[in-house]
Amino acid sequence: MNNVITMPDNKGFYGEFGGQFLPDELKYEFDKITDAFLKLKDDNNFKKEYEYLLKHYVGRPSPIYFAKNLSKKYGSEIYLKREDLNHTGAHKINHCIGEALLAKSMGKKKIIAETGAGQHGVATATAAALLGLECDIYMGEKDIEKEKPNVKKMKILGANIISAKSGSKTLKEAVDEAFLAYKKEYKTALYAIGSVVGPHPFPMIVEYFQSIVGKEAKEQFLDMTETLPDKVIACVGGGSNAIGIFSAFLDDSNVELYGIEPLGKGAKPGQNAASLTYGKTGILHGFKCLLLKDDKDNILNAYSIASGLDYPGVGPKHCYLKKIERVKYKTIDDKEALSAFFELSKTEGIIPALESSHAVAYAIKDSIQNKNQKILINLSGRGDKDIDFILNLKK
């Protein structure tokens, strides 16, 4: 397959998905953000500053690690792209630094953001502290209780944490309330969306900053093995880490790409967050995507053991890649993800985030069925944030 679409059209669509469904008062502001981003990404001074911060502050390039013990146990060569080793512990810092620099260039004083597992919240708070911006983080009440380590980090970094108490009290409600706040403050604030979701231009912006993961991974893998991986696997909630690593391999037809969604407790409505598997086309938070809806077209509550994956929609580019069959989207349930969490921890001494554990679980399952493959997993985050929650589950 050649020339897989990498950018949206000028209205923000990837095929039929994406776009910009906004009230008139915000459309002009989002056009300003688009123009500012397109100019900034081609500005040499910006590139130098961003690349400097990635190297000396974030700690890039993140390495690829050959998981020797896991590979021996399951019969395939399993490699991990170690985004968990980034400053703040996940891939989120890649685009948060970029969005904070964008906010500064536009003269904004504050960043508004949502977070589920807290990784985007910590990364946003970190970037805001670094660049002298105010920071408001919206987080579901249930997630605040579940992800206490990250909540404490955000507070130490100077962010204001606003609890979303409506609905399921998780990520969707955090996004709802962040958008409402942004509508009142858009003249002085930038909404730093946490994934490749939302109205145009944010899926494009986040993908641009996350593409560093794929660029590094492809070069590193070739250097290590003198070939490309047979399969690249990443978890998918909103989809930023997956788009980041997939971006470099889209035109390599011999590389299979797998996005792993959370099956949660099962296939019944409300038990999972597998939008690409069970979703229907609709509009959510200002963009068109596949999203979880009931028979009356009401948006369902999403569920996953991993707070960063329990969103009822998914990035528009993922929807497009599913439609053209370039990426295969599979599911892993809570039990499988939890098992993979402990398996990687005990086999390799690497504690993964519950989100990333979905990708690890699928790689293990696939390796059992198909031996002698070269598999590259995007280990999108570390599991420090999940330890208290998981240990309480074991009681």
Secondary structure as GFF3:
##gff-version 3
##sequence-region A 1 395
A	DSSP	beta_strand	13	14	.	.	.	ID=ss1
A	DSSP	beta_strand	17	18	.	.	.	ID=ss2
A	DSSP	alpha_helix	24	40	.	.	.	ID=ss3
A	DSSP	alpha_helix	44	53	.	.	.	ID=ss4
A	DSSP	pi_helix	54	58	.	.	.	ID=ss5
A	DSSP	beta_strand	64	66	.	.	.	ID=ss6
A	DSSP	alpha_helix	68	74	.	.	.	ID=ss7
A	DSSP	beta_strand	77	82	.	.	.	ID=ss8
A	DSSP	three_ten_helix	83	85	.	.	.	ID=ss9
A	DSSP	alpha_helix	92	105	.	.	.	ID=ss10
A	DSSP	beta_strand	110	115	.	.	.	ID=ss11
A	DSSP	alpha_helix	119	131	.	.	.	ID=ss12
A	DSSP	beta_strand	134	140	.	.	.	ID=ss13
A	DSSP	alpha_helix	141	146	.	.	.	ID=ss14
A	DSSP	alpha_helix	148	156	.	.	.	ID=ss15
A	DSSP	beta_strand	160	164	.	.	.	ID=ss16
A	DSSP	alpha_helix	171	185	.	.	.	ID=ss17
A	DSSP	beta_strand	189	191	.	.	.	ID=ss18
A	DSSP	alpha_helix	202	225	.	.	.	ID=ss19
A	DSSP	beta_strand	231	235	.	.	.	ID=ss20
A	DSSP	alpha_helix	240	246	.	.	.	ID=ss21
A	DSSP	beta_strand	256	264	.	.	.	ID=ss22
A	DSSP	alpha_helix	275	278	.	.	.	ID=ss23
A	DSSP	beta_strand	280	284	.	.	.	ID=ss24
A	DSSP	beta_strand	287	291	.	.	.	ID=ss25
A	DSSP	three_ten_helix	307	309	.	.	.	ID=ss26
A	DSSP	alpha_helix	316	323	.	.	.	ID=ss27
A	DSSP	beta_strand	327	333	.	.	.	ID=ss28
A	DSSP	alpha_helix	334	348	.	.	.	ID=ss29
A	DSSP	alpha_helix	354	369	.	.	.	ID=ss30
A	DSSP	beta_strand	374	379	.	.	.	ID=ss31
A	DSSP	three_ten_helix	384	386	.	.	.	ID=ss32
A	DSSP	alpha_helix	387	394	.	.	.	ID=ss33
###
